[in-house]
């Protein structure tokens, strides 16, 4: 699961994906994801490795 800003430039993302020279699957969202904040916080609480990466970078 990857949450992104609705201002993401998907043209640039597609060109970047093409630039790596591999087939990639791009799924482009088009709206609001209910309970996204609680979902992300729950992932951070349960996954100590991911939380460690986050804390190392942002804390």
CHARMM internal coordinates of N, CA and C (Angstrom, degrees):
IC EDIT
DIST 1 N 1 CA 1.4508
DIST 1 CA 1 C 1.5149
ANGL 1 N 1 CA 1 C 108.08
DIST 1 C 2 N 1.3046
ANGL 1 CA 1 C 2 N 116.21
DIHE 1 N 1 CA 1 C 2 N 132.20
DIST 2 N 2 CA 1.4559
ANGL 1 C 2 N 2 CA 121.52
DIHE 1 CA 1 C 2 N 2 CA 178.91
DIST 2 CA 2 C 1.5153
ANGL 2 N 2 CA 2 C 107.69
DIHE 1 C 2 N 2 CA 2 C -135.35
DIST 2 C 3 N 1.3202
ANGL 2 CA 2 C 3 N 116.39
DIHE 2 N 2 CA 2 C 3 N 120.27
DIST 3 N 3 CA 1.4513
ANGL 2 C 3 N 3 CA 120.88
DIHE 2 CA 2 C 3 N 3 CA 177.23
DIST 3 CA 3 C 1.5207
ANGL 3 N 3 CA 3 C 108.03
DIHE 2 C 3 N 3 CA 3 C -96.89
DIST 3 C 4 N 1.3160
ANGL 3 CA 3 C 4 N 117.14
DIHE 3 N 3 CA 3 C 4 N 141.16
DIST 4 N 4 CA 1.4519
ANGL 3 C 4 N 4 CA 120.75
DIHE 3 CA 3 C 4 N 4 CA -177.20
DIST 4 CA 4 C 1.5178
ANGL 4 N 4 CA 4 C 109.52
DIHE 3 C 4 N 4 CA 4 C -141.87
DIST 4 C 5 N 1.3042
ANGL 4 CA 4 C 5 N 114.30
DIHE 4 N 4 CA 4 C 5 N 163.76
DIST 5 N 5 CA 1.4523
ANGL 4 C 5 N 5 CA 120.40
DIHE 4 CA 4 C 5 N 5 CA 177.96
DIST 5 CA 5 C 1.5244
ANGL 5 N 5 CA 5 C 109.89
DIHE 4 C 5 N 5 CA 5 C -72.19
DIST 5 C 6 N 1.2902
ANGL 5 CA 5 C 6 N 116.63
DIHE 5 N 5 CA 5 C 6 N 145.75
DIST 6 N 6 CA 1.4622
ANGL 5 C 6 N 6 CA 119.63
DIHE 5 CA 5 C 6 N 6 CA 177.51
DIST 6 CA 6 C 1.5263
ANGL 6 N 6 CA 6 C 111.10
DIHE 5 C 6 N 6 CA 6 C -72.77
DIST 6 C 7 N 1.3331
ANGL 6 CA 6 C 7 N 117.82
DIHE 6 N 6 CA 6 C 7 N -4.63
DIST 7 N 7 CA 1.4619
ANGL 6 C 7 N 7 CA 120.89
DIHE 6 CA 6 C 7 N 7 CA 175.70
DIST 7 CA 7 C 1.5214
ANGL 7 N 7 CA 7 C 111.66
DIHE 6 C 7 N 7 CA 7 C -94.06
DIST 7 C 8 N 1.3253
ANGL 7 CA 7 C 8 N 117.14
DIHE 7 N 7 CA 7 C 8 N 7.91
DIST 8 N 8 CA 1.4568
ANGL 7 C 8 N 8 CA 121.12
DIHE 7 CA 7 C 8 N 8 CA 178.81
DIST 8 CA 8 C 1.5285
ANGL 8 N 8 CA 8 C 109.84
DIHE 7 C 8 N 8 CA 8 C -59.16
DIST 8 C 9 N 1.3289
ANGL 8 CA 8 C 9 N 116.06
DIHE 8 N 8 CA 8 C 9 N 135.81
DIST 9 N 9 CA 1.4655
ANGL 8 C 9 N 9 CA 121.41
DIHE 8 CA 8 C 9 N 9 CA 178.05
DIST 9 CA 9 C 1.5239
ANGL 9 N 9 CA 9 C 108.23
DIHE 8 C 9 N 9 CA 9 C -89.48
DIST 9 C 10 N 1.3233
ANGL 9 CA 9 C 10 N 116.72
DIHE 9 N 9 CA 9 C 10 N 98.32
DIST 10 N 10 CA 1.4605
ANGL 9 C 10 N 10 CA 120.71
DIHE 9 CA 9 C 10 N 10 CA -174.92
DIST 10 CA 10 C 1.5245
ANGL 10 N 10 CA 10 C 112.74
DIHE 9 C 10 N 10 CA 10 C -73.70
DIST 10 C 11 N 1.3224
ANGL 10 CA 10 C 11 N 117.42
DIHE 10 N 10 CA 10 C 11 N -20.43
DIST 11 N 11 CA 1.4606
ANGL 10 C 11 N 11 CA 119.31
DIHE 10 CA 10 C 11 N 11 CA 173.99
DIST 11 CA 11 C 1.5207
ANGL 11 N 11 CA 11 C 109.50
DIHE 10 C 11 N 11 CA 11 C -64.31
DIST 11 C 12 N 1.3281
ANGL 11 CA 11 C 12 N 116.70
DIHE 11 N 11 CA 11 C 12 N -45.51
DIST 12 N 12 CA 1.4669
ANGL 11 C 12 N 12 CA 120.55
DIHE 11 CA 11 C 12 N 12 CA 177.64
DIST 12 CA 12 C 1.5232
ANGL 12 N 12 CA 12 C 110.71
DIHE 11 C 12 N 12 CA 12 C -65.30
DIST 12 C 13 N 1.3165
ANGL 12 CA 12 C 13 N 116.88
DIHE 12 N 12 CA 12 C 13 N -38.74
DIST 13 N 13 CA 1.4687
ANGL 12 C 13 N 13 CA 120.08
DIHE 12 CA 12 C 13 N 13 CA 178.74
DIST 13 CA 13 C 1.5231
ANGL 13 N 13 CA 13 C 110.51
DIHE 12 C 13 N 13 CA 13 C -63.14
DIST 13 C 14 N 1.3223
ANGL 13 CA 13 C 14 N 117.16
DIHE 13 N 13 CA 13 C 14 N -41.56
DIST 14 N 14 CA 1.4654
ANGL 13 C 14 N 14 CA 120.88
DIHE 13 CA 13 C 14 N 14 CA 179.32
DIST 14 CA 14 C 1.5197
ANGL 14 N 14 CA 14 C 111.02
DIHE 13 C 14 N 14 CA 14 C -66.26
DIST 14 C 15 N 1.3232
ANGL 14 CA 14 C 15 N 117.27
DIHE 14 N 14 CA 14 C 15 N -41.14
DIST 15 N 15 CA 1.4646
ANGL 14 C 15 N 15 CA 120.23
DIHE 14 CA 14 C 15 N 15 CA 177.78
DIST 15 CA 15 C 1.5225
ANGL 15 N 15 CA 15 C 110.90
DIHE 14 C 15 N 15 CA 15 C -65.37
DIST 15 C 16 N 1.3269
ANGL 15 CA 15 C 16 N 117.01
DIHE 15 N 15 CA 15 C 16 N -38.28
DIST 16 N 16 CA 1.4635
ANGL 15 C 16 N 16 CA 120.58
DIHE 15 CA 15 C 16 N 16 CA 176.60
DIST 16 CA 16 C 1.5143
ANGL 16 N 16 CA 16 C 111.55
DIHE 15 C 16 N 16 CA 16 C -64.75
DIST 16 C 17 N 1.3216
ANGL 16 CA 16 C 17 N 116.48
DIHE 16 N 16 CA 16 C 17 N -41.05
DIST 17 N 17 CA 1.4641
ANGL 16 C 17 N 17 CA 120.48
DIHE 16 CA 16 C 17 N 17 CA 178.32
DIST 17 CA 17 C 1.5193
ANGL 17 N 17 CA 17 C 110.53
DIHE 16 C 17 N 17 CA 17 C -64.57
DIST 17 C 18 N 1.3192
ANGL 17 CA 17 C 18 N 116.71
DIHE 17 N 17 CA 17 C 18 N -39.16
DIST 18 N 18 CA 1.4646
ANGL 17 C 18 N 18 CA 120.82
DIHE 17 CA 17 C 18 N 18 CA 177.87
DIST 18 CA 18 C 1.5239
ANGL 18 N 18 CA 18 C 110.64
DIHE 17 C 18 N 18 CA 18 C -66.73
DIST 18 C 19 N 1.3210
ANGL 18 CA 18 C 19 N 116.10
DIHE 18 N 18 CA 18 C 19 N -34.31
DIST 19 N 19 CA 1.4578
ANGL 18 C 19 N 19 CA 121.41
DIHE 18 CA 18 C 19 N 19 CA -178.23
DIST 19 CA 19 C 1.5144
ANGL 19 N 19 CA 19 C 114.47
DIHE 18 C 19 N 19 CA 19 C -65.65
DIST 19 C 20 N 1.3246
ANGL 19 CA 19 C 20 N 118.92
DIHE 19 N 19 CA 19 C 20 N -23.09
DIST 20 N 20 CA 1.4657
ANGL 19 C 20 N 20 CA 120.51
DIHE 19 CA 19 C 20 N 20 CA 179.85
DIST 20 CA 20 C 1.5199
ANGL 20 N 20 CA 20 C 111.66
DIHE 19 C 20 N 20 CA 20 C -79.81
DIST 20 C 21 N 1.3253
ANGL 20 CA 20 C 21 N 117.26
DIHE 20 N 20 CA 20 C 21 N -8.32
DIST 21 N 21 CA 1.4588
ANGL 20 C 21 N 21 CA 121.07
DIHE 20 CA 20 C 21 N 21 CA 175.09
DIST 21 CA 21 C 1.5171
ANGL 21 N 21 CA 21 C 114.97
DIHE 20 C 21 N 21 CA 21 C 71.69
DIST 21 C 22 N 1.3135
ANGL 21 CA 21 C 22 N 117.17
DIHE 21 N 21 CA 21 C 22 N 28.21
DIST 22 N 22 CA 1.4695
ANGL 21 C 22 N 22 CA 121.99
DIHE 21 CA 21 C 22 N 22 CA 179.16
DIST 22 CA 22 C 1.5222
ANGL 22 N 22 CA 22 C 109.13
DIHE 21 C 22 N 22 CA 22 C -134.59
DIST 22 C 23 N 1.3231
ANGL 22 CA 22 C 23 N 114.33
DIHE 22 N 22 CA 22 C 23 N 156.10
DIST 23 N 23 CA 1.4594
ANGL 22 C 23 N 23 CA 118.13
DIHE 22 CA 22 C 23 N 23 CA 173.09
DIST 23 CA 23 C 1.5181
ANGL 23 N 23 CA 23 C 108.74
DIHE 22 C 23 N 23 CA 23 C -74.90
DIST 23 C 24 N 1.3000
ANGL 23 CA 23 C 24 N 116.70
DIHE 23 N 23 CA 23 C 24 N 131.22
DIST 24 N 24 CA 1.4617
ANGL 23 C 24 N 24 CA 121.71
DIHE 23 CA 23 C 24 N 24 CA 177.58
DIST 24 CA 24 C 1.5203
ANGL 24 N 24 CA 24 C 108.62
DIHE 23 C 24 N 24 CA 24 C -130.06
DIST 24 C 25 N 1.3068
ANGL 24 CA 24 C 25 N 115.67
DIHE 24 N 24 CA 24 C 25 N 153.97
DIST 25 N 25 CA 1.4612
ANGL 24 C 25 N 25 CA 121.05
DIHE 24 CA 24 C 25 N 25 CA 176.56
DIST 25 CA 25 C 1.5196
ANGL 25 N 25 CA 25 C 107.34
DIHE 24 C 25 N 25 CA 25 C -104.16
DIST 25 C 26 N 1.3095
ANGL 25 CA 25 C 26 N 116.73
DIHE 25 N 25 CA 25 C 26 N 115.04
DIST 26 N 26 CA 1.4585
ANGL 25 C 26 N 26 CA 121.51
DIHE 25 CA 25 C 26 N 26 CA 178.86
DIST 26 CA 26 C 1.5224
ANGL 26 N 26 CA 26 C 108.62
DIHE 25 C 26 N 26 CA 26 C -104.19
DIST 26 C 27 N 1.3121
ANGL 26 CA 26 C 27 N 115.57
DIHE 26 N 26 CA 26 C 27 N 126.55
DIST 27 N 27 CA 1.4596
ANGL 26 C 27 N 27 CA 121.28
DIHE 26 CA 26 C 27 N 27 CA 176.52
DIST 27 CA 27 C 1.5243
ANGL 27 N 27 CA 27 C 106.47
DIHE 26 C 27 N 27 CA 27 C -114.92
DIST 27 C 28 N 1.2962
ANGL 27 CA 27 C 28 N 116.28
DIHE 27 N 27 CA 27 C 28 N 116.15
DIST 28 N 28 CA 1.4572
ANGL 27 C 28 N 28 CA 121.00
DIHE 27 CA 27 C 28 N 28 CA -174.82
DIST 28 CA 28 C 1.5229
ANGL 28 N 28 CA 28 C 109.12
DIHE 27 C 28 N 28 CA 28 C -103.07
DIST 28 C 29 N 1.3080
ANGL 28 CA 28 C 29 N 114.85
DIHE 28 N 28 CA 28 C 29 N 120.48
DIST 29 N 29 CA 1.4617
ANGL 28 C 29 N 29 CA 120.35
DIHE 28 CA 28 C 29 N 29 CA 179.73
DIST 29 CA 29 C 1.5159
ANGL 29 N 29 CA 29 C 111.69
DIHE 28 C 29 N 29 CA 29 C -76.32
DIST 29 C 30 N 1.3069
ANGL 29 CA 29 C 30 N 115.01
DIHE 29 N 29 CA 29 C 30 N 161.88
DIST 30 N 30 CA 1.4601
ANGL 29 C 30 N 30 CA 118.65
DIHE 29 CA 29 C 30 N 30 CA -179.25
DIST 30 CA 30 C 1.5218
ANGL 30 N 30 CA 30 C 112.59
DIHE 29 C 30 N 30 CA 30 C -142.20
DIST 30 C 31 N 1.3181
ANGL 30 CA 30 C 31 N 117.23
DIHE 30 N 30 CA 30 C 31 N 26.82
DIST 31 N 31 CA 1.4548
ANGL 30 C 31 N 31 CA 116.51
DIHE 30 CA 30 C 31 N 31 CA -179.84
DIST 31 CA 31 C 1.5124
ANGL 31 N 31 CA 31 C 113.59
DIHE 30 C 31 N 31 CA 31 C 179.70
DIST 31 C 32 N 1.2792
ANGL 31 CA 31 C 32 N 114.34
DIHE 31 N 31 CA 31 C 32 N -168.90
DIST 32 N 32 CA 1.4549
ANGL 31 C 32 N 32 CA 123.71
DIHE 31 CA 31 C 32 N 32 CA -175.85
DIST 32 CA 32 C 1.5202
ANGL 32 N 32 CA 32 C 110.52
DIHE 31 C 32 N 32 CA 32 C -83.17
DIST 32 C 33 N 1.3210
ANGL 32 CA 32 C 33 N 116.43
DIHE 32 N 32 CA 32 C 33 N 139.53
DIST 33 N 33 CA 1.4660
ANGL 32 C 33 N 33 CA 121.97
DIHE 32 CA 32 C 33 N 33 CA 177.26
DIST 33 CA 33 C 1.5310
ANGL 33 N 33 CA 33 C 108.17
DIHE 32 C 33 N 33 CA 33 C -105.03
DIST 33 C 34 N 1.3184
ANGL 33 CA 33 C 34 N 118.55
DIHE 33 N 33 CA 33 C 34 N 108.97
DIST 34 N 34 CA 1.4651
ANGL 33 C 34 N 34 CA 120.94
DIHE 33 CA 33 C 34 N 34 CA -178.96
DIST 34 CA 34 C 1.5277
ANGL 34 N 34 CA 34 C 111.72
DIHE 33 C 34 N 34 CA 34 C -57.36
DIST 34 C 35 N 1.3103
ANGL 34 CA 34 C 35 N 116.31
DIHE 34 N 34 CA 34 C 35 N 139.23
DIST 35 N 35 CA 1.4668
ANGL 34 C 35 N 35 CA 124.21
DIHE 34 CA 34 C 35 N 35 CA 177.20
DIST 35 CA 35 C 1.5251
ANGL 35 N 35 CA 35 C 113.75
DIHE 34 C 35 N 35 CA 35 C 62.25
DIST 35 C 36 N 1.3276
ANGL 35 CA 35 C 36 N 117.69
DIHE 35 N 35 CA 35 C 36 N 25.76
DIST 36 N 36 CA 1.4567
ANGL 35 C 36 N 36 CA 120.09
DIHE 35 CA 35 C 36 N 36 CA -177.18
DIST 36 CA 36 C 1.5264
ANGL 36 N 36 CA 36 C 112.50
DIHE 35 C 36 N 36 CA 36 C -62.64
DIST 36 C 37 N 1.3149
ANGL 36 CA 36 C 37 N 117.85
DIHE 36 N 36 CA 36 C 37 N -37.26
DIST 37 N 37 CA 1.4627
ANGL 36 C 37 N 37 CA 120.27
DIHE 36 CA 36 C 37 N 37 CA -178.12
DIST 37 CA 37 C 1.5280
ANGL 37 N 37 CA 37 C 110.97
DIHE 36 C 37 N 37 CA 37 C -65.56
DIST 37 C 38 N 1.3027
ANGL 37 CA 37 C 38 N 117.67
DIHE 37 N 37 CA 37 C 38 N -46.82
DIST 38 N 38 CA 1.4633
ANGL 37 C 38 N 38 CA 121.20
DIHE 37 CA 37 C 38 N 38 CA 179.30
DIST 38 CA 38 C 1.5216
ANGL 38 N 38 CA 38 C 110.85
DIHE 37 C 38 N 38 CA 38 C -64.11
DIST 38 C 39 N 1.3262
ANGL 38 CA 38 C 39 N 117.04
DIHE 38 N 38 CA 38 C 39 N -37.91
DIST 39 N 39 CA 1.4659
ANGL 38 C 39 N 39 CA 121.76
DIHE 38 CA 38 C 39 N 39 CA 179.02
DIST 39 CA 39 C 1.5344
ANGL 39 N 39 CA 39 C 110.74
DIHE 38 C 39 N 39 CA 39 C -61.46
DIST 39 C 40 N 1.3219
ANGL 39 CA 39 C 40 N 116.33
DIHE 39 N 39 CA 39 C 40 N -46.70
DIST 40 N 40 CA 1.4672
ANGL 39 C 40 N 40 CA 120.67
DIHE 39 CA 39 C 40 N 40 CA 179.99
DIST 40 CA 40 C 1.5201
ANGL 40 N 40 CA 40 C 110.73
DIHE 39 C 40 N 40 CA 40 C -65.64
DIST 40 C 41 N 1.3184
ANGL 40 CA 40 C 41 N 117.80
DIHE 40 N 40 CA 40 C 41 N -43.52
DIST 41 N 41 CA 1.4641
ANGL 40 C 41 N 41 CA 120.22
DIHE 40 CA 40 C 41 N 41 CA 178.85
DIST 41 CA 41 C 1.5234
ANGL 41 N 41 CA 41 C 111.08
DIHE 40 C 41 N 41 CA 41 C -62.04
DIST 41 C 42 N 1.3120
ANGL 41 CA 41 C 42 N 117.63
DIHE 41 N 41 CA 41 C 42 N -38.21
DIST 42 N 42 CA 1.4604
ANGL 41 C 42 N 42 CA 121.56
DIHE 41 CA 41 C 42 N 42 CA 177.96
DIST 42 CA 42 C 1.5282
ANGL 42 N 42 CA 42 C 110.88
DIHE 41 C 42 N 42 CA 42 C -64.21
DIST 42 C 43 N 1.3221
ANGL 42 CA 42 C 43 N 117.21
DIHE 42 N 42 CA 42 C 43 N -41.17
DIST 43 N 43 CA 1.4685
ANGL 42 C 43 N 43 CA 120.77
DIHE 42 CA 42 C 43 N 43 CA 176.46
DIST 43 CA 43 C 1.5249
ANGL 43 N 43 CA 43 C 110.18
DIHE 42 C 43 N 43 CA 43 C -60.90
DIST 43 C 44 N 1.3212
ANGL 43 CA 43 C 44 N 116.84
DIHE 43 N 43 CA 43 C 44 N -44.39
DIST 44 N 44 CA 1.4682
ANGL 43 C 44 N 44 CA 120.89
DIHE 43 CA 43 C 44 N 44 CA -179.27
DIST 44 CA 44 C 1.5276
ANGL 44 N 44 CA 44 C 111.27
DIHE 43 C 44 N 44 CA 44 C -64.91
DIST 44 C 45 N 1.3199
ANGL 44 CA 44 C 45 N 117.33
DIHE 44 N 44 CA 44 C 45 N -36.14
DIST 45 N 45 CA 1.4676
ANGL 44 C 45 N 45 CA 120.46
DIHE 44 CA 44 C 45 N 45 CA 178.77
DIST 45 CA 45 C 1.5266
ANGL 45 N 45 CA 45 C 111.59
DIHE 44 C 45 N 45 CA 45 C -67.89
DIST 45 C 46 N 1.3212
ANGL 45 CA 45 C 46 N 117.13
DIHE 45 N 45 CA 45 C 46 N -38.69
DIST 46 N 46 CA 1.4637
ANGL 45 C 46 N 46 CA 121.60
DIHE 45 CA 45 C 46 N 46 CA -174.36
DIST 46 CA 46 C 1.5254
ANGL 46 N 46 CA 46 C 114.10
DIHE 45 C 46 N 46 CA 46 C -85.73
DIST 46 C 47 N 1.3246
ANGL 46 CA 46 C 47 N 118.22
DIHE 46 N 46 CA 46 C 47 N -27.37
DIST 47 N 47 CA 1.4572
ANGL 46 C 47 N 47 CA 121.72
DIHE 46 CA 46 C 47 N 47 CA -174.67
DIST 47 CA 47 C 1.5247
ANGL 47 N 47 CA 47 C 109.70
DIHE 46 C 47 N 47 CA 47 C -105.98
DIST 47 C 48 N 1.3321
ANGL 47 CA 47 C 48 N 116.30
DIHE 47 N 47 CA 47 C 48 N 96.35
DIST 48 N 48 CA 1.4659
ANGL 47 C 48 N 48 CA 120.32
DIHE 47 CA 47 C 48 N 48 CA -175.96
DIST 48 CA 48 C 1.5267
ANGL 48 N 48 CA 48 C 112.19
DIHE 47 C 48 N 48 CA 48 C -66.07
DIST 48 C 49 N 1.3351
ANGL 48 CA 48 C 49 N 117.54
DIHE 48 N 48 CA 48 C 49 N -32.33
DIST 49 N 49 CA 1.4649
ANGL 48 C 49 N 49 CA 120.12
DIHE 48 CA 48 C 49 N 49 CA 178.70
DIST 49 CA 49 C 1.5304
ANGL 49 N 49 CA 49 C 110.51
DIHE 48 C 49 N 49 CA 49 C -64.99
DIST 49 C 50 N 1.3204
ANGL 49 CA 49 C 50 N 116.53
DIHE 49 N 49 CA 49 C 50 N -48.68
DIST 50 N 50 CA 1.4617
ANGL 49 C 50 N 50 CA 121.04
DIHE 49 CA 49 C 50 N 50 CA 179.49
DIST 50 CA 50 C 1.5249
ANGL 50 N 50 CA 50 C 110.73
DIHE 49 C 50 N 50 CA 50 C -62.79
DIST 50 C 51 N 1.3209
ANGL 50 CA 50 C 51 N 116.03
DIHE 50 N 50 CA 50 C 51 N -41.74
DIST 51 N 51 CA 1.4650
ANGL 50 C 51 N 51 CA 119.66
DIHE 50 CA 50 C 51 N 51 CA 178.66
DIST 51 CA 51 C 1.5201
ANGL 51 N 51 CA 51 C 110.74
DIHE 50 C 51 N 51 CA 51 C -62.41
DIST 51 C 52 N 1.3357
ANGL 51 CA 51 C 52 N 116.87
DIHE 51 N 51 CA 51 C 52 N -40.13
DIST 52 N 52 CA 1.4634
ANGL 51 C 52 N 52 CA 120.77
DIHE 51 CA 51 C 52 N 52 CA 177.54
DIST 52 CA 52 C 1.5206
ANGL 52 N 52 CA 52 C 112.10
DIHE 51 C 52 N 52 CA 52 C -61.19
DIST 52 C 53 N 1.3305
ANGL 52 CA 52 C 53 N 116.81
DIHE 52 N 52 CA 52 C 53 N -42.49
DIST 53 N 53 CA 1.4709
ANGL 52 C 53 N 53 CA 120.40
DIHE 52 CA 52 C 53 N 53 CA 177.31
DIST 53 CA 53 C 1.5244
ANGL 53 N 53 CA 53 C 110.85
DIHE 52 C 53 N 53 CA 53 C -61.84
DIST 53 C 54 N 1.3252
ANGL 53 CA 53 C 54 N 115.74
DIHE 53 N 53 CA 53 C 54 N -43.08
DIST 54 N 54 CA 1.4606
ANGL 53 C 54 N 54 CA 120.63
DIHE 53 CA 53 C 54 N 54 CA 179.44
DIST 54 CA 54 C 1.5295
ANGL 54 N 54 CA 54 C 110.78
DIHE 53 C 54 N 54 CA 54 C -62.56
DIST 54 C 55 N 1.3247
ANGL 54 CA 54 C 55 N 116.43
DIHE 54 N 54 CA 54 C 55 N -47.23
DIST 55 N 55 CA 1.4637
ANGL 54 C 55 N 55 CA 120.47
DIHE 54 CA 54 C 55 N 55 CA -178.84
DIST 55 CA 55 C 1.5225
ANGL 55 N 55 CA 55 C 111.55
DIHE 54 C 55 N 55 CA 55 C -64.55
DIST 55 C 56 N 1.3235
ANGL 55 CA 55 C 56 N 116.53
DIHE 55 N 55 CA 55 C 56 N -38.22
DIST 56 N 56 CA 1.4621
ANGL 55 C 56 N 56 CA 120.59
DIHE 55 CA 55 C 56 N 56 CA 179.18
DIST 56 CA 56 C 1.5326
ANGL 56 N 56 CA 56 C 110.89
DIHE 55 C 56 N 56 CA 56 C -63.00
DIST 56 C 57 N 1.3005
ANGL 56 CA 56 C 57 N 116.17
DIHE 56 N 56 CA 56 C 57 N -38.25
DIST 57 N 57 CA 1.4628
ANGL 56 C 57 N 57 CA 119.69
DIHE 56 CA 56 C 57 N 57 CA -176.51
DIST 57 CA 57 C 1.5251
ANGL 57 N 57 CA 57 C 113.20
DIHE 56 C 57 N 57 CA 57 C -83.49
DIST 57 C 58 N 1.3321
ANGL 57 CA 57 C 58 N 117.74
DIHE 57 N 57 CA 57 C 58 N -40.08
DIST 58 N 58 CA 1.4581
ANGL 57 C 58 N 58 CA 120.26
DIHE 57 CA 57 C 58 N 58 CA -169.79
DIST 58 CA 58 C 1.5275
ANGL 58 N 58 CA 58 C 115.85
DIHE 57 C 58 N 58 CA 58 C -110.75
DIST 58 C 59 N 1.3257
ANGL 58 CA 58 C 59 N 118.31
DIHE 58 N 58 CA 58 C 59 N -9.48
DIST 59 N 59 CA 1.4695
ANGL 58 C 59 N 59 CA 119.06
DIHE 58 CA 58 C 59 N 59 CA -177.50
DIST 59 CA 59 C 1.5143
ANGL 59 N 59 CA 59 C 111.71
DIHE 58 C 59 N 59 CA 59 C -105.25
END
COOR INIT
IC SEED 1 N 1 CA 1 C
IC BUILD
